[in-house]
Amino acid sequence: MAKTKQQKEAIQKTLAEKIKTAKSFVISTYSGIKVSEFDDLRNKCREANAEVVAVKKTLLRRALLEHGIDGLDSTAVGGGLAVIFGSDEISPAKIAVNFAKGKEHVKFWRGVLENKVISQEMI
């Protein structure tokens, strides 16, 4: 069932708040990840005082633009995105890199550190 405009606005508002409070975050694709793997990622994030959220590209792009963060071409990747928000600068990248080891279908897209877009290589 499609989400209503009000539901999308609420999701976008929640994302904007997470972007505002996070010191850094990593954006990756998650298609091909099993539910059990995604649950494992959620647990690893909780242990590191971080949070992972599955999100639609358009809603993420709009939330990022609210904070003046541009340079993320959402058409560059297919499927949904997973965002790992962290309360420090390092934990989202560390969690993402460790999680992706041995998983060919997990691709990092971009990251944001101190409101600046960083590349896959920098992650």
N, C-alpha and C positions, 0 to 999 in steps of 0.2 A: 504494500500500500504506500502510495506517495505521501510525502510529508507536506503538511499545510504550510502556508507562508509564515504563520505565527510560530510553528515548530522550528522552521529554518532560521527565523530571526532569533529565537531563543538559543539555538545551537551556536549561531554566529556570535551572539553576545557572550556566551560561555567561553568560546574559543578566544575572543578578544581579551577577556579577563585573564585567561591562562597565559596568553602571550605577554600581557602586561606584567604579570607577576613572575614569570619564568626568567631565569638568568640566561638560559640557553635552551635550544631545542633542536631535534634532528627530525627530518621528514624523510620517510622511506615508503616504498611500495610494500604492500602486504599480500598481494594476490598470490595464491599458491601455498600460503601458510595454513597449516592445519589449526583447527580450533584449540587443540591441546597445546600447540606451540605458542599460539597467541596468549593463552592463559599463562604459560610459563614466562613469557615476556612480561605480562602484567605483574606476576609475582616478583620477578627480578627488579622491576621498577619500584614496587612498593618497598622492597628491602633497601633500595638506594635513595628513598625519599623522592622518587620521581613518579611520573604518571604517563601512561600511553593511552592515546585516544585514536580511534579510527574515525576518519573524517572525509567528507566529499571535498574534491579539489576547489570547487567554486566557493564553498563556504569558508574554507581556509584562506583562499586568496582575498576574499572580502574582509575577513578579520585582520589579516596582515596589513592590508591597505589602510585600515582604521588607525594603525600605529605607524604609518609612513614607511612600512617595509615593502619594498618593491623589488623586482628582479627575479621573481619566481614565476616563470611561464608555466602555468598549469597544464598546457596542452603538450608539454614535453614528455609526460609520462602517461601511461594508460592505467585504468583501474583506480581504486581508492587509495588513500594514503593513510599511513599511521604516523602520528606525531608523538615523540617522546619529549615531554616537558620536564625540565630539571630545576631544582632550587640552587644548583651551582653550575659552574661553567663546564665541568668535565663529565659528570655522570651520564648525561644523555648520549654523548658520543661513545663513551666506554661501554655502556649497556648495549647500544646498537651494534657496535663492532663485534663484541663478544657473542651476541645473539646471532649475527649473520654468519659466523664461522660455520662452514660446512653446509650452508643453505644457499644454493645457487640462485633461487628465485627471489631472495631478498636483495633489493637494490636500494642504496641510499640515493636520495635525490638531492637534497640540500640541507643545510643547517642554518641556524640563526644564532649568533653570539653577539650580545650587547647591541641588538637591533641592526646588525649588519649580516647580510647573507654571506654564507661561506660555502665553498664548493665541496663536492664529494671527497676530493683528495685531502682537503683540510680536516675533514671529519676523521 
